[in-house]
Amino acid sequence: MSVKIFRTPRADQQLRSRAKGDQKKIIAFLRDLEVNGCAALSYRLTGADPLERLCDKHLGGRLRVIVAFESPQTAWVLLVADHDDSDPDFNIYSELYRLVGHEPESSEKRTKPPCCSEDGSAPAMGQAAESLALKAIEIRKTRR
C-alpha cells in the first residue's frame, strides 16, 4: 500500500521551524506513513466528529503530528507541533481544537483507540479532510 501524503502550509511552516533532529524524526515518520498508512500512527483522538476520525503520532518528547485521512490512500498532515500546556497559542491540541471549532467534552473518557479500524482501514473522512486542510491555511496566515 502506498499512501499519498499532503501537508498543509501550516504543517510545512511548523516543520521548517523545528530543529534538525526533529525534522529528521518527522521525515522518517512521513516515509512510514507513506508505506504503512494508518498503522504508522499511534491512535485516534477522542471527541466529537471530526476529532474521532483524526490520528495522532508521538515522535518523541512532546513532538506530535496530527493526520486526517481523506481516503485509505490519501492522508493530510494537518499539524506538527509540541504538546505544551504551558503555551496554549502553540500547543498542538489547542491549535487543533481551534481548527475543528470545538474541544472534547471535559467529561469524555480518553480512550485512544488505534488509528486503523479492526479491518486495518484508515478512518477516512472524505472531503472533510480537505476542508480541515483548507482551514489550516487560515491558521497559518495568523501564525507567521
A tleap script that builds the chain and sets N, CA, C and O, in Angstrom:
source leaprc.protein.ff14SB
mol = sequence {
  NMET SER VAL LYS ILE PHE ARG THR PRO ARG
  ALA ASP GLN GLN LEU ARG SER ARG ALA LYS
  GLY ASP GLN LYS LYS ILE ILE ALA PHE LEU
  ARG ASP LEU GLU VAL ASN GLY CYS ALA ALA
  LEU SER TYR ARG LEU THR GLY ALA ASP PRO
  LEU GLU ARG LEU CYS ASP LYS HIE LEU GLY
  GLY ARG LEU ARG VAL ILE VAL ALA PHE GLU
  SER PRO GLN THR ALA TRP VAL LEU LEU VAL
  ALA ASP HIE ASP ASP SER ASP PRO ASP PHE
  ASN ILE TYR SER GLU LEU TYR ARG LEU VAL
  GLY HIE GLU PRO GLU SER SER GLU LYS ARG
  THR LYS PRO PRO CYS CYS SER GLU ASP GLY
  SER ALA PRO ALA MET GLY GLN ALA ALA GLU
  SER LEU ALA LEU LYS ALA ILE GLU ILE ARG
  LYS THR ARG CARG
}
set mol.1.N position { 0.838 -1.173 0.000 }
set mol.1.CA position { 0.000 0.000 0.000 }
set mol.1.C position { 0.885 1.239 0.000 }
set mol.1.O position { 1.851 1.321 0.758 }
set mol.2.N position { 0.559 2.181 -0.833 }
set mol.2.CA position { 1.273 3.447 -0.847 }
set mol.2.C position { 0.264 4.563 -0.606 }
set mol.2.O position { -0.747 4.663 -1.301 }
set mol.3.N position { 0.549 5.390 0.377 }
set mol.3.CA position { -0.344 6.481 0.736 }
set mol.3.C position { 0.234 7.781 0.198 }
set mol.3.O position { 1.404 8.093 0.416 }
set mol.4.N position { -0.600 8.530 -0.507 }
set mol.4.CA position { -0.198 9.853 -0.984 }
set mol.4.C position { -0.389 10.827 0.176 }
set mol.4.O position { -1.459 10.898 0.780 }
set mol.5.N position { 0.668 11.568 0.468 }
set mol.5.CA position { 0.651 12.461 1.628 }
set mol.5.C position { 0.679 13.910 1.168 }
set mol.5.O position { 1.499 14.308 0.340 }
set mol.6.N position { -0.239 14.685 1.729 }
set mol.6.CA position { -0.250 16.129 1.539 }
set mol.6.C position { 0.019 16.763 2.889 }
set mol.6.O position { -0.418 16.259 3.923 }
set mol.7.N position { 0.741 17.871 2.872 }
set mol.7.CA position { 0.977 18.630 4.104 }
set mol.7.C position { 0.325 19.991 3.950 }
set mol.7.O position { 0.432 20.627 2.901 }
set mol.8.N position { -0.346 20.428 4.993 }
set mol.8.CA position { -0.917 21.764 4.958 }
set mol.8.C position { 0.221 22.782 5.008 }
set mol.8.O position { 1.305 22.470 5.501 }
set mol.9.N position { -0.012 23.994 4.504 }
set mol.9.CA position { 1.014 25.027 4.646 }
set mol.9.C position { 1.382 25.262 6.112 }
set mol.9.O position { 2.532 25.578 6.419 }
set mol.10.N position { 0.415 25.110 7.014 }
set mol.10.CA position { 0.708 25.270 8.438 }
set mol.10.C position { 1.666 24.179 8.910 }
set mol.10.O position { 2.612 24.462 9.644 }
set mol.11.N position { 1.429 22.934 8.495 }
set mol.11.CA position { 2.334 21.841 8.872 }
set mol.11.C position { 3.726 22.079 8.294 }
set mol.11.O position { 4.725 21.825 8.967 }
set mol.12.N position { 3.802 22.565 7.053 }
set mol.12.CA position { 5.107 22.885 6.457 }
set mol.12.C position { 5.817 23.966 7.260 }
set mol.12.O position { 7.013 23.864 7.532 }
set mol.13.N position { 5.072 25.001 7.638 }
set mol.13.CA position { 5.635 26.087 8.437 }
set mol.13.C position { 6.173 25.536 9.758 }
set mol.13.O position { 7.272 25.890 10.184 }
set mol.14.N position { 5.398 24.675 10.394 }
set mol.14.CA position { 5.819 24.092 11.665 }
set mol.14.C position { 7.034 23.190 11.480 }
set mol.14.O position { 7.951 23.209 12.303 }
set mol.15.N position { 7.049 22.407 10.415 }
set mol.15.CA position { 8.182 21.515 10.124 }
set mol.15.C position { 9.465 22.318 9.938 }
set mol.15.O position { 10.507 21.965 10.492 }
set mol.16.N position { 9.391 23.393 9.163 }
set mol.16.CA position { 10.587 24.212 8.899 }
set mol.16.C position { 11.122 24.882 10.162 }
set mol.16.O position { 12.313 25.176 10.257 }
set mol.17.N position { 10.238 25.122 11.132 }
set mol.17.CA position { 10.672 25.811 12.351 }
set mol.17.C position { 11.323 24.866 13.365 }
set mol.17.O position { 11.856 25.321 14.377 }
set mol.18.N position { 11.286 23.564 13.106 }
set mol.18.CA position { 11.822 22.586 14.040 }
set mol.18.C position { 13.339 22.466 13.909 }
set mol.18.O position { 13.912 22.765 12.861 }
set mol.19.N position { 13.971 22.026 14.981 }
set mol.19.CA position { 15.408 21.734 14.956 }
set mol.19.C position { 15.651 20.560 14.011 }
set mol.19.O position { 14.744 19.772 13.743 }
set mol.20.N position { 16.871 20.450 13.510 }
set mol.20.CA position { 17.219 19.401 12.533 }
set mol.20.C position { 16.882 17.997 13.038 }
set mol.20.O position { 16.393 17.170 12.268 }
set mol.21.N position { 17.136 17.717 14.312 }
set mol.21.CA position { 16.831 16.397 14.858 }
set mol.21.C position { 15.343 16.076 14.770 }
set mol.21.O position { 14.958 14.961 14.419 }
set mol.22.N position { 14.507 17.071 15.094 }
set mol.22.CA position { 13.059 16.883 14.983 }
set mol.22.C position { 12.644 16.728 13.529 }
set mol.22.O position { 11.777 15.912 13.213 }
set mol.23.N position { 13.258 17.507 12.640 }
set mol.23.CA position { 12.928 17.394 11.216 }
set mol.23.C position { 13.208 15.985 10.708 }
set mol.23.O position { 12.433 15.441 9.921 }
set mol.24.N position { 14.305 15.396 11.152 }
set mol.24.CA position { 14.631 14.018 10.739 }
set mol.24.C position { 13.578 13.035 11.236 }
set mol.24.O position { 13.188 12.126 10.502 }
set mol.25.N position { 13.109 13.206 12.480 }
set mol.25.CA position { 12.054 12.338 13.017 }
set mol.25.C position { 10.773 12.476 12.197 }
set mol.25.O position { 10.101 11.487 11.904 }
set mol.26.N position { 10.446 13.705 11.835 }
set mol.26.CA position { 9.219 13.954 11.073 }
set mol.26.C position { 9.322 13.340 9.688 }
set mol.26.O position { 8.372 12.714 9.217 }
set mol.27.N position { 10.452 13.508 9.034 }
set mol.27.CA position { 10.638 12.938 7.693 }
set mol.27.C position { 10.580 11.413 7.749 }
set mol.27.O position { 9.987 10.784 6.873 }
set mol.28.N position { 11.193 10.813 8.775 }
set mol.28.CA position { 11.118 9.349 8.929 }
set mol.28.C position { 9.671 8.909 9.132 }
set mol.28.O position { 9.244 7.892 8.584 }
set mol.29.N position { 8.920 9.673 9.915 }
set mol.29.CA position { 7.504 9.355 10.111 }
set mol.29.C position { 6.735 9.452 8.793 }
set mol.29.O position { 5.909 8.588 8.498 }
set mol.30.N position { 6.996 10.490 8.000 }
set mol.30.CA position { 6.289 10.653 6.722 }
set mol.30.C position { 6.556 9.474 5.793 }
set mol.30.O position { 5.659 9.024 5.079 }
set mol.31.N position { 7.782 8.979 5.803 }
set mol.31.CA position { 8.103 7.784 4.996 }
set mol.31.C position { 7.317 6.573 5.507 }
set mol.31.O position { 6.779 5.799 4.715 }
set mol.32.N position { 7.253 6.417 6.807 }
set mol.32.CA position { 6.497 5.317 7.410 }
set mol.32.C position { 5.014 5.437 7.055 }
set mol.32.O position { 4.377 4.439 6.717 }
set mol.33.N position { 4.467 6.638 7.128 }
set mol.33.CA position { 3.067 6.883 6.782 }
set mol.33.C position { 2.795 6.529 5.326 }
set mol.33.O position { 1.772 5.926 5.003 }
set mol.34.N position { 3.715 6.906 4.458 }
set mol.34.CA position { 3.557 6.612 3.032 }
set mol.34.C position { 3.486 5.103 2.783 }
set mol.34.O position { 2.700 4.644 1.954 }
set mol.35.N position { 4.295 4.346 3.490 }
set mol.35.CA position { 4.366 2.894 3.286 }
set mol.35.C position { 3.276 2.149 4.062 }
set mol.35.O position { 2.664 1.222 3.531 }
set mol.36.N position { 3.031 2.547 5.303 }
set mol.36.CA position { 2.171 1.763 6.198 }
set mol.36.C position { 0.804 2.367 6.488 }
set mol.36.O position { -0.006 1.760 7.188 }
set mol.37.N position { 0.543 3.552 5.958 }
set mol.37.CA position { -0.767 4.162 6.176 }
set mol.37.C position { -1.085 4.350 7.644 }
set mol.37.O position { -0.229 4.742 8.437 }
set mol.38.N position { -2.340 4.063 7.997 }
set mol.38.CA position { -2.799 4.316 9.360 }
set mol.38.C position { -2.016 3.538 10.417 }
set mol.38.O position { -1.993 3.943 11.579 }
set mol.39.N position { -1.382 2.444 10.045 }
set mol.39.CA position { -0.590 1.664 11.007 }
set mol.39.C position { 0.629 2.443 11.506 }
set mol.39.O position { 1.218 2.073 12.522 }
set mol.40.N position { 1.012 3.508 10.815 }
set mol.40.CA position { 2.152 4.331 11.224 }
set mol.40.C position { 1.794 5.293 12.357 }
set mol.40.O position { 2.676 5.916 12.949 }
set mol.41.N position { 0.503 5.410 12.656 }
set mol.41.CA position { 0.049 6.357 13.671 }
set mol.41.C position { -0.242 5.655 14.989 }
set mol.41.O position { -0.513 4.455 15.021 }
set mol.42.N position { -0.181 6.421 16.080 }
set mol.42.CA position { -0.352 5.838 17.410 }
set mol.42.C position { -1.810 5.534 17.733 }
set mol.42.O position { -2.141 4.415 18.126 }
set mol.43.N position { -2.693 6.539 17.567 }
set mol.43.CA position { -4.080 6.354 17.981 }
set mol.43.C position { -4.973 7.418 17.359 }
set mol.43.O position { -4.501 8.419 16.820 }
set mol.44.N position { -6.290 7.170 17.451 }
set mol.44.CA position { -7.283 8.172 17.070 }
set mol.44.C position { -7.585 9.021 18.295 }
set mol.44.O position { -7.491 8.558 19.432 }
set mol.45.N position { -7.945 10.258 18.044 }
set mol.45.CA position { -8.275 11.161 19.135 }
set mol.45.C position { -9.675 10.871 19.659 }
set mol.45.O position { -10.462 10.174 19.018 }
set mol.46.N position { -9.968 11.411 20.822 }
set mol.46.CA position { -11.276 11.261 21.444 }
set mol.46.C position { -12.024 12.571 21.304 }
set mol.46.O position { -11.439 13.644 21.454 }
set mol.47.N position { -13.309 12.490 21.020 }
set mol.47.CA position { -14.132 13.682 20.936 }
set mol.47.C position { -15.135 13.578 19.810 }
set mol.47.O position { -15.149 12.614 19.044 }
set mol.48.N position { -15.977 14.600 19.729 }
set mol.48.CA position { -17.000 14.644 18.686 }
set mol.48.C position { -16.347 14.798 17.320 }
set mol.48.O position { -15.213 15.262 17.197 }
set mol.49.N position { -17.084 14.401 16.314 }
set mol.49.CA position { -16.607 14.494 14.941 }
set mol.49.C position { -16.153 15.925 14.641 }
set mol.49.O position { -16.874 16.859 14.991 }
set mol.50.N position { -15.026 16.137 14.028 }
set mol.50.CA position { -14.169 15.187 13.349 }
set mol.50.C position { -13.018 14.636 14.200 }
set mol.50.O position { -12.210 13.848 13.710 }
set mol.51.N position { -12.939 15.049 15.478 }
set mol.51.CA position { -11.806 14.610 16.310 }
set mol.51.C position { -11.658 13.100 16.314 }
set mol.51.O position { -10.540 12.589 16.251 }
set mol.52.N position { -12.773 12.376 16.388 }
set mol.52.CA position { -12.717 10.916 16.494 }
set mol.52.C position { -12.202 10.242 15.230 }
set mol.52.O position { -11.946 9.038 15.229 }
set mol.53.N position { -12.046 11.019 14.142 }
set mol.53.CA position { -11.502 10.447 12.908 }
set mol.53.C position { -10.103 10.969 12.592 }
set mol.53.O position { -9.575 10.706 11.512 }
set mol.54.N position { -9.501 11.704 13.520 }
set mol.54.CA position { -8.140 12.213 13.346 }
set mol.54.C position { -7.173 11.333 14.122 }
set mol.54.O position { -7.503 10.819 15.192 }
set mol.55.N position { -5.982 11.167 13.574 }
set mol.55.CA position { -4.983 10.302 14.208 }
set mol.55.C position { -3.769 11.103 14.652 }
set mol.55.O position { -3.440 12.139 14.074 }
set mol.56.N position { -3.123 10.610 15.673 }
set mol.56.CA position { -2.009 11.272 16.340 }
set mol.56.C position { -0.802 10.341 16.344 }
set mol.56.O position { -0.936 9.120 16.430 }
set mol.57.N position { 0.367 10.940 16.248 }
set mol.57.CA position { 1.616 10.182 16.377 }
set mol.57.C position { 2.541 10.947 17.306 }
set mol.57.O position { 2.771 12.141 17.111 }
set mol.58.N position { 3.070 10.272 18.310 }
set mol.58.CA position { 4.080 10.841 19.199 }
set mol.58.C position { 5.432 10.541 18.564 }
set mol.58.O position { 5.754 9.383 18.294 }
set mol.59.N position { 6.216 11.577 18.328 }
set mol.59.CA position { 7.514 11.394 17.670 }
set mol.59.C position { 8.683 11.523 18.633 }
set mol.59.O position { 9.834 11.585 18.200 }
set mol.60.N position { 8.413 11.561 19.904 }
set mol.60.CA position { 9.476 11.687 20.898 }
set mol.60.C position { 9.332 12.981 21.665 }
set mol.60.O position { 9.038 14.026 21.083 }
set mol.61.N position { 9.534 12.920 22.950 }
set mol.61.CA position { 9.362 14.105 23.778 }
set mol.61.C position { 7.931 14.604 23.672 }
set mol.61.O position { 6.979 13.836 23.808 }
set mol.62.N position { 7.792 15.906 23.424 }
set mol.62.CA position { 6.458 16.496 23.301 }
set mol.62.C position { 5.990 16.616 21.854 }
set mol.62.O position { 4.874 17.070 21.602 }
set mol.63.N position { 6.829 16.214 20.903 }
set mol.63.CA position { 6.532 16.389 19.478 }
set mol.63.C position { 5.412 15.458 19.018 }
set mol.63.O position { 5.469 14.246 19.225 }
set mol.64.N position { 4.391 16.049 18.387 }
set mol.64.CA position { 3.231 15.308 17.901 }
set mol.64.C position { 2.939 15.688 16.449 }
set mol.64.O position { 3.318 16.761 15.978 }
set mol.65.N position { 2.248 14.768 15.751 }
set mol.65.CA position { 1.754 15.017 14.397 }
set mol.65.C position { 0.283 14.610 14.379 }
set mol.65.O position { -0.080 13.562 14.913 }
set mol.66.N position { -0.560 15.436 13.768 }
set mol.66.CA position { -1.983 15.130 13.612 }
set mol.66.C position { -2.257 14.902 12.133 }
set mol.66.O position { -1.889 15.723 11.293 }
set mol.67.N position { -2.911 13.770 11.813 }
set mol.67.CA position { -3.165 13.370 10.426 }
set mol.67.C position { -4.652 13.101 10.226 }
set mol.67.O position { -5.315 12.511 11.079 }
set mol.68.N position { -5.161 13.550 9.076 }
set mol.68.CA position { -6.527 13.244 8.639 }
set mol.68.C position { -6.435 12.441 7.353 }
set mol.68.O position { -5.678 12.796 6.449 }
set mol.69.N position { -7.188 11.377 7.266 }
set mol.69.CA position { -7.223 10.566 6.050 }
set mol.69.C position { -8.428 10.965 5.209 }
set mol.69.O position { -9.571 10.865 5.654 }
set mol.70.N position { -8.156 11.418 3.990 }
set mol.70.CA position { -9.241 11.691 3.050 }
set mol.70.C position { -9.812 10.355 2.563 }
set mol.70.O position { -11.024 10.193 2.415 }
set mol.71.N position { -8.917 9.421 2.324 }
set mol.71.CA position { -9.264 8.055 1.926 }
set mol.71.C position { -8.157 7.158 2.475 }
set mol.71.O position { -7.170 7.674 2.998 }
set mol.72.N position { -8.284 5.846 2.375 }
set mol.72.CA position { -7.192 4.994 2.852 }
set mol.72.C position { -5.868 5.241 2.115 }
set mol.72.O position { -4.802 4.905 2.630 }
set mol.73.N position { -5.933 5.822 0.922 }
set mol.73.CA position { -4.727 6.067 0.125 }
set mol.73.C position { -4.277 7.526 0.128 }
set mol.73.O position { -3.273 7.858 -0.502 }
set mol.74.N position { -5.001 8.406 0.828 }
set mol.74.CA position { -4.672 9.831 0.839 }
set mol.74.C position { -4.729 10.371 2.260 }
set mol.74.O position { -5.755 10.269 2.932 }
set mol.75.N position { -3.616 10.947 2.714 }
set mol.75.CA position { -3.543 11.494 4.071 }
set mol.75.C position { -3.111 12.954 4.035 }
set mol.75.O position { -2.289 13.352 3.209 }
set mol.76.N position { -3.669 13.733 4.930 }
set mol.76.CA position { -3.283 15.132 5.129 }
set mol.76.C position { -2.586 15.259 6.477 }
set mol.76.O position { -3.156 14.906 7.510 }
set mol.77.N position { -1.356 15.760 6.468 }
set mol.77.CA position { -0.683 16.115 7.717 }
set mol.77.C position { -1.169 17.520 8.044 }
set mol.77.O position { -0.840 18.482 7.350 }
set mol.78.N position { -1.955 17.624 9.110 }
set mol.78.CA position { -2.575 18.898 9.461 }
set mol.78.C position { -1.661 19.778 10.299 }
set mol.78.O position { -1.492 20.962 10.006 }
set mol.79.N position { -1.070 19.201 11.344 }
set mol.79.CA position { -0.264 19.964 12.292 }
set mol.79.C position { 0.938 19.149 12.752 }
set mol.79.O position { 0.876 17.923 12.844 }
set mol.80.N position { 2.036 19.854 13.040 }
set mol.80.CA position { 3.265 19.253 13.567 }
set mol.80.C position { 3.762 20.205 14.651 }
set mol.80.O position { 4.301 21.269 14.345 }
set mol.81.N position { 3.585 19.828 15.913 }
set mol.81.CA position { 3.965 20.758 16.983 }
set mol.81.C position { 4.097 20.005 18.299 }
set mol.81.O position { 3.880 18.796 18.378 }
set mol.82.N position { 4.458 20.758 19.320 }
set mol.82.CA position { 4.617 20.187 20.655 }
set mol.82.C position { 3.288 20.141 21.398 }
set mol.82.O position { 2.397 20.957 21.163 }
set mol.83.N position { 3.176 19.179 22.288 }
set mol.83.CA position { 2.095 19.151 23.266 }
set mol.83.C position { 2.641 19.907 24.466 }
set mol.83.O position { 3.360 19.348 25.294 }
set mol.84.N position { 2.291 21.183 24.549 }
set mol.84.CA position { 2.864 22.069 25.555 }
set mol.84.C position { 1.736 22.855 26.211 }
set mol.84.O position { 1.309 23.888 25.695 }
set mol.85.N position { 1.261 22.365 27.341 }
set mol.85.CA position { 0.148 23.019 28.024 }
set mol.85.C position { 0.519 24.388 28.582 }
set mol.85.O position { -0.372 25.164 28.928 }
set mol.86.N position { 1.804 24.707 28.679 }
set mol.86.CA position { 2.216 25.999 29.225 }
set mol.86.C position { 2.054 27.130 28.209 }
set mol.86.O position { 2.097 28.300 28.588 }
set mol.87.N position { 1.868 26.806 26.928 }
set mol.87.CA position { 1.716 27.833 25.893 }
set mol.87.C position { 0.567 27.452 24.960 }
set mol.87.O position { 0.797 26.833 23.921 }
set mol.88.N position { -0.678 27.817 25.321 }
set mol.88.CA position { -1.826 27.408 24.522 }
set mol.88.C position { -1.804 27.935 23.088 }
set mol.88.O position { -2.446 27.358 22.211 }
set mol.89.N position { -1.079 29.015 22.840 }
set mol.89.CA position { -1.003 29.524 21.469 }
set mol.89.C position { -0.241 28.578 20.554 }
set mol.89.O position { -0.467 28.575 19.344 }
set mol.90.N position { 0.653 27.780 21.111 }
set mol.90.CA position { 1.461 26.892 20.281 }
set mol.90.C position { 1.341 25.420 20.685 }
set mol.90.O position { 2.106 24.586 20.201 }
set mol.91.N position { 0.408 25.100 21.550 }
set mol.91.CA position { 0.129 23.712 21.916 }
set mol.91.C position { -0.624 23.064 20.753 }
set mol.91.O position { -1.634 23.602 20.301 }
set mol.92.N position { -0.150 21.925 20.268 }
set mol.92.CA position { -0.758 21.285 19.100 }
set mol.92.C position { -2.245 21.011 19.305 }
set mol.92.O position { -3.032 21.164 18.371 }
set mol.93.N position { -2.640 20.613 20.503 }
set mol.93.CA position { -4.049 20.285 20.723 }
set mol.93.C position { -4.909 21.541 20.786 }
set mol.93.O position { -6.032 21.534 20.283 }
set mol.94.N position { -4.414 22.620 21.390 }
set mol.94.CA position { -5.160 23.881 21.383 }
set mol.94.C position { -5.359 24.359 19.952 }
set mol.94.O position { -6.442 24.817 19.588 }
set mol.95.N position { -4.313 24.250 19.145 }
set mol.95.CA position { -4.406 24.662 17.746 }
set mol.95.C position { -5.381 23.759 16.986 }
set mol.95.O position { -6.156 24.237 16.158 }
set mol.96.N position { -5.340 22.472 17.264 }
set mol.96.CA position { -6.270 21.545 16.623 }
set mol.96.C position { -7.714 21.887 16.989 }
set mol.96.O position { -8.585 21.880 16.118 }
set mol.97.N position { -7.981 22.182 18.250 }
set mol.97.CA position { -9.349 22.493 18.670 }
set mol.97.C position { -9.834 23.789 18.016 }
set mol.97.O position { -11.016 23.907 17.692 }
set mol.98.N position { -8.943 24.757 17.819 }
set mol.98.CA position { -9.331 25.964 17.069 }
set mol.98.C position { -9.679 25.588 15.634 }
set mol.98.O position { -10.635 26.108 15.060 }
set mol.99.N position { -8.902 24.687 15.067 }
set mol.99.CA position { -9.105 24.258 13.681 }
set mol.99.C position { -10.461 23.563 13.505 }
set mol.99.O position { -11.186 23.864 12.557 }
set mol.100.N position { -10.805 22.650 14.395 }
set mol.100.CA position { -12.064 21.909 14.244 }
set mol.100.C position { -13.257 22.650 14.839 }
set mol.100.O position { -14.402 22.283 14.578 }
set mol.101.N position { -13.005 23.686 15.633 }
set mol.101.CA position { -14.088 24.507 16.163 }
set mol.101.C position { -14.657 24.058 17.498 }
set mol.101.O position { -15.660 24.610 17.952 }
set mol.102.N position { -14.046 23.077 18.135 }
set mol.102.CA position { -14.514 22.651 19.456 }
set mol.102.C position { -13.463 21.777 20.129 }
set mol.102.O position { -12.582 21.205 19.488 }
set mol.103.N position { -13.598 21.702 21.458 }
set mol.103.CA position { -12.744 20.819 22.257 }
set mol.103.C position { -13.547 19.585 22.648 }
set mol.103.O position { -14.776 19.603 22.583 }
set mol.104.N position { -12.869 18.517 23.052 }
set mol.104.CA position { -13.623 17.376 23.578 }
set mol.104.C position { -14.323 17.794 24.874 }
set mol.104.O position { -13.854 18.685 25.581 }
set mol.105.N position { -15.424 17.155 25.170 }
set mol.105.CA position { -16.109 17.414 26.443 }
set mol.105.C position { -15.176 17.006 27.578 }
set mol.105.O position { -14.506 15.976 27.498 }
set mol.106.N position { -15.135 17.810 28.626 }
set mol.106.CA position { -14.233 17.501 29.745 }
set mol.106.C position { -14.607 16.185 30.424 }
set mol.106.O position { -13.767 15.562 31.073 }
set mol.107.N position { -15.859 15.762 30.278 }
set mol.107.CA position { -16.297 14.514 30.903 }
set mol.107.C position { -15.995 13.283 30.046 }
set mol.107.O position { -16.143 12.152 30.508 }
set mol.108.N position { -15.570 13.506 28.788 }
set mol.108.CA position { -15.289 12.372 27.903 }
set mol.108.C position { -14.039 11.630 28.347 }
set mol.108.O position { -13.002 12.235 28.621 }
set mol.109.N position { -14.156 10.313 28.413 }
set mol.109.CA position { -13.003 9.478 28.755 }
set mol.109.C position { -12.118 9.355 27.517 }
set mol.109.O position { -12.605 9.037 26.432 }
set mol.110.N position { -10.839 9.604 27.674 }
set mol.110.CA position { -9.894 9.497 26.559 }
set mol.110.C position { -9.503 8.037 26.398 }
set mol.110.O position { -8.805 7.472 27.240 }
set mol.111.N position { -9.959 7.435 25.314 }
set mol.111.CA position { -9.736 6.005 25.121 }
set mol.111.C position { -8.541 5.692 24.227 }
set mol.111.O position { -7.970 4.607 24.336 }
set mol.112.N position { -8.152 6.598 23.358 }
set mol.112.CA position { -7.020 6.425 22.448 }
set mol.112.C position { -7.072 5.096 21.682 }
set mol.112.O position { -6.153 4.285 21.788 }
set mol.113.N position { -8.142 4.873 20.914 }
set mol.113.CA position { -8.205 3.640 20.116 }
set mol.113.C position { -7.171 3.676 18.996 }
set mol.113.O position { -6.693 4.752 18.638 }
set mol.114.N position { -6.818 2.519 18.437 }
set mol.114.CA position { -5.858 2.503 17.325 }
set mol.114.C position { -6.366 3.362 16.166 }
set mol.114.O position { -7.573 3.507 15.972 }
set mol.115.N position { -5.453 3.917 15.416 }
set mol.115.CA position { -5.850 4.717 14.258 }
set mol.115.C position { -6.595 3.847 13.250 }
set mol.115.O position { -7.647 4.246 12.751 }
set mol.116.N position { -6.070 2.679 12.949 }
set mol.116.CA position { -6.712 1.768 11.987 }
set mol.116.C position { -7.903 1.075 12.642 }
set mol.116.O position { -7.882 0.785 13.838 }
set mol.117.N position { -8.931 0.816 11.856 }
set mol.117.CA position { -10.067 0.046 12.355 }
set mol.117.C position { -9.659 -1.421 12.477 }
set mol.117.O position { -8.540 -1.791 12.119 }
set mol.118.N position { -10.555 -2.241 12.975 }
set mol.118.CA position { -10.244 -3.664 13.159 }
set mol.118.C position { -9.869 -4.347 11.854 }
set mol.118.O position { -9.079 -5.291 11.849 }
set mol.119.N position { -10.437 -3.870 10.734 }
set mol.119.CA position { -10.107 -4.476 9.437 }
set mol.119.C position { -8.855 -3.869 8.805 }
set mol.119.O position { -8.496 -4.203 7.676 }
set mol.120.N position { -8.187 -2.965 9.552 }
set mol.120.CA position { -6.939 -2.374 9.072 }
set mol.120.C position { -7.103 -1.139 8.217 }
set mol.120.O position { -6.121 -0.626 7.682 }
set mol.121.N position { -8.338 -0.644 8.076 }
set mol.121.CA position { -8.552 0.528 7.227 }
set mol.121.C position { -8.418 1.823 8.023 }
set mol.121.O position { -8.626 1.857 9.236 }
set mol.122.N position { -8.067 2.882 7.306 }
set mol.122.CA position { -7.909 4.204 7.904 }
set mol.122.C position { -9.284 4.827 8.146 }
set mol.122.O position { -10.246 4.497 7.453 }
set mol.123.N position { -9.380 5.730 9.130 }
set mol.123.CA position { -10.646 6.416 9.388 }
set mol.123.C position { -10.883 7.526 8.356 }
set mol.123.O position { -10.732 8.709 8.659 }
set mol.124.N position { -11.251 7.132 7.151 }
set mol.124.CA position { -11.384 8.071 6.031 }
set mol.124.C position { -12.485 9.094 6.291 }
set mol.124.O position { -13.572 8.755 6.759 }
set mol.125.N position { -12.181 10.352 5.977 }
set mol.125.CA position { -13.095 11.458 6.212 }
set mol.125.C position { -13.668 12.035 4.924 }
set mol.125.O position { -14.554 12.887 4.981 }
set mol.126.N position { -13.192 11.597 3.777 }
set mol.126.CA position { -13.647 12.176 2.521 }
set mol.126.C position { -13.272 13.643 2.423 }
set mol.126.O position { -12.181 14.041 2.832 }
set mol.127.N position { -14.178 14.447 1.879 }
set mol.127.CA position { -13.921 15.877 1.671 }
set mol.127.C position { -13.674 16.627 2.968 }
set mol.127.O position { -13.044 17.684 2.950 }
set mol.128.N position { -14.151 16.113 4.090 }
set mol.128.CA position { -13.944 16.791 5.372 }
set mol.128.C position { -12.459 16.945 5.689 }
set mol.128.O position { -12.065 17.918 6.332 }
set mol.129.N position { -11.631 16.000 5.246 }
set mol.129.CA position { -10.180 16.098 5.472 }
set mol.129.C position { -9.611 17.286 4.716 }
set mol.129.O position { -8.821 18.054 5.265 }
set mol.130.N position { -10.010 17.441 3.458 }
set mol.130.CA position { -9.524 18.581 2.677 }
set mol.130.C position { -10.055 19.891 3.247 }
set mol.130.O position { -9.349 20.899 3.231 }
set mol.131.N position { -11.281 19.894 3.747 }
set mol.131.CA position { -11.836 21.103 4.362 }
set mol.131.C position { -11.015 21.523 5.576 }
set mol.131.O position { -10.751 22.710 5.766 }
set mol.132.N position { -10.610 20.556 6.398 }
set mol.132.CA position { -9.744 20.877 7.540 }
set mol.132.C position { -8.405 21.419 7.068 }
set mol.132.O position { -7.860 22.348 7.664 }
set mol.133.N position { -7.877 20.844 6.002 }
set mol.133.CA position { -6.605 21.324 5.453 }
set mol.133.C position { -6.737 22.774 5.003 }
set mol.133.O position { -5.828 23.575 5.220 }
set mol.134.N position { -7.850 23.116 4.383 }
set mol.134.CA position { -8.066 24.498 3.940 }
set mol.134.C position { -8.195 25.434 5.135 }
set mol.134.O position { -7.697 26.559 5.091 }
set mol.135.N position { -8.851 24.992 6.198 }
set mol.135.CA position { -8.942 25.814 7.405 }
set mol.135.C position { -7.560 26.020 8.021 }
set mol.135.O position { -7.282 27.077 8.588 }
set mol.136.N position { -6.700 25.019 7.912 }
set mol.136.CA position { -5.341 25.136 8.452 }
set mol.136.C position { -4.554 26.218 7.725 }
set mol.136.O position { -3.645 26.817 8.301 }
set mol.137.N position { -4.897 26.474 6.466 }
set mol.137.CA position { -4.251 27.563 5.725 }
set mol.137.C position { -4.543 28.887 6.413 }
set mol.137.O position { -3.662 29.740 6.519 }
set mol.138.N position { -5.766 29.063 6.877 }
set mol.138.CA position { -6.127 30.295 7.578 }
set mol.138.C position { -5.348 30.435 8.883 }
set mol.138.O position { -4.930 31.536 9.240 }
set mol.139.N position { -5.151 29.334 9.589 }
set mol.139.CA position { -4.356 29.380 10.823 }
set mol.139.C position { -2.939 29.825 10.502 }
set mol.139.O position { -2.359 30.628 11.233 }
set mol.140.N position { -2.381 29.313 9.422 }
set mol.140.CA position { -1.017 29.677 9.044 }
set mol.140.C position { -0.904 31.179 8.839 }
set mol.140.O position { 0.088 31.787 9.241 }
set mol.141.N position { -1.908 31.782 8.218 }
set mol.141.CA position { -1.865 33.220 7.939 }
set mol.141.C position { -1.813 34.040 9.220 }
set mol.141.O position { -1.291 35.155 9.225 }
set mol.142.N position { -2.356 33.490 10.310 }
set mol.142.CA position { -2.348 34.228 11.569 }
set mol.142.C position { -1.162 33.867 12.457 }
set mol.142.O position { -1.018 34.432 13.542 }
set mol.143.N position { -0.308 32.936 12.022 }
set mol.143.CA position { 0.804 32.449 12.854 }
set mol.143.C position { 2.161 32.676 12.203 }
set mol.143.O position { 3.061 31.858 12.396 }
set mol.144.N position { 2.343 33.710 11.469 }
set mol.144.CA position { 3.612 33.961 10.785 }
set mol.144.C position { 4.682 34.414 11.737 }
set mol.144.O position { 5.812 34.668 11.319 }
savepdb mol mol.pdb
quit
